């Protein structure tokens, strides 16, 4: 008889937990037009920072810019990463190749993967290549 009472007492709690979980999941998926506009503005701001870094000789020590080899991020093909890079002798992510360029042609310092400058450079590169299908590993 005691087991029956426990079930009666537990049923409302289980039902409440299920409703609570369903309600939270629905809220997590809600996105307003204001959210989308705010997120797009933040993204474009990051792209602009990347564009400035791309054309600024301050990433290196010799005055060379990313734009000298890759005007408007041309021939960078961010859509093909990860891929094998012979300069590094292994499969790498895009940020690793960016760091190779920063250390070698630009004679600068590498950036951490989560550095705001690194994120901005990648945002600029991928923005300039928008609409190009992903093709990881392609050469």
Secondary structure, DSSP 8 states (H G I E B T S, - for coil): -HHHHHHHHHHHHHHHHHHHHHHHHHHHT---HHHHHHHHHHHHHHHHHHHHHHH-GGGSSSS--HHHHSGGGTT--GGG-SEEETTTTEEE-HHHHHHHHHHTTS------TT-HHHHHHHHHHHHHTTT----TT--
